[in-house]
Amino acid sequence: MSELAEKRILLGLTGGIAAYKAADLARGLIKQGAEVQVVMTDAACRFISPLTLQALTGKPVYTSMWDDRVGNGMPHIELSRDRDLIVVAPATADFMAKLVHGTADDLLATLCIARECPLMVAPAMNRQMWENPATRRNVKQLSSDGIIIEGPASGDQACGENGMGRMSEPDQIVESIVSWFQPKLLAGARILVTAGPTYEPIDAVRGITNLSSGRMGYAVARAAHEAGAKVTLISGRTGLQPPANVSVIDIITAQQMHDEVMERLSECDILIAVAAVADYRVSNREQHKIKKKAGAGLTLELEPNPDILGSVAAHKDGPFCVGFSAESQNIESHAAEKRRRKNIPLIAANLVQAAFGSEQNELILIDDEGAHRLPRSSKLQQARGLIRHITRLYKPGRKSVTAR
Ligand code: CTP
């Protein structure tokens, strides 16, 4: 899928060893449909040849303020106009310092100052340079100037040291750019997302859980954040890295998830319940590890857990509620029945066999109008499709519409 179709991106390279990764970044952006114009500093040209970037982008690479190939002889103006975004990757400590001070001593720095579009930088430097108080101050200043900072990441560095400062991987930068371009359809909305499995203890070391990986819920939280919402993710144990800029509340049991959701209801406009919540918990739970008794069976007594989504939907003046329904057969009819039973305006159904443990999914969205299928794609793309659908149904300040 071309996530950056018709986007015009200026890719700037400054002089760091991570410049070699910029070739992959240029390819990744082009693969997503972007039109990429490369500008390099002299120092960047010492690490990677402009010819490499020219071959990958199919366009001449600019390096000098005095390049007369552009129409009006002013590349710093002409190259920065009609751009949707400038991305400087890698961005050295020196280049970030220049941006802070408005220094305009080469083509890339000058066109950054002359730009009319947003600017993203992907810092790349040695860990000590990243931790240096001057760099810390500069990063803070760039953020408050509205410049988007992507990364850096932590790990092995070209100099042989290990720590924070290496440039984000090209795939991560592309993903971040795609996220940044998502329309802010839910700006200002407060969204609660439940995700992952719950775990119901049997004794001190054993419990009942399920195969939910949490990936769909995390993708929904991320897509909601990309759409401009303030997102709180209430999550069972997943081991996943939470999406950036989302508040995460970790829970273990269904009762804890219920309590955390209820506590936040008054500050919630939309609830998206993606979690695979255990319907029952063990009522004869043991404090200590149960010892086996040779030849004897063991009976667990189960009592129902609260239905989190059901209780929120029943709440007077509750948020707009979206449910999930994992089915192993008869997806549409089971999900439609669940939607009616829970009295929610929208339910997203999927086939468990196609979703659990997989990177992809295939949702069917069921609302008052009927069923809407999202073609099979990554969970993040499915989540974006779901968010777009929610924005069509959700009216700020409105109580959930009654499901038929
Ligand atoms: N849900 C919830 N609290 C529960 C159980 C489920 O909030 N105690 C939410 C899930 O997060 C999901 C939806 O309700 O959004 C699923 O509905 P449910 O009827 O519980 O689905 P299943 O557990 O799959 O139901 P069944 O066993 O009847 O198929």
Residues whose N, C-alpha, C, O or C-beta is under 5 A from the ligand:
A	BS01	CTP	A273 V274 A275 A276 V277 A278 D279 N305 P306 D307 I308 L309 V322 G323 F324 S325 A326 K338
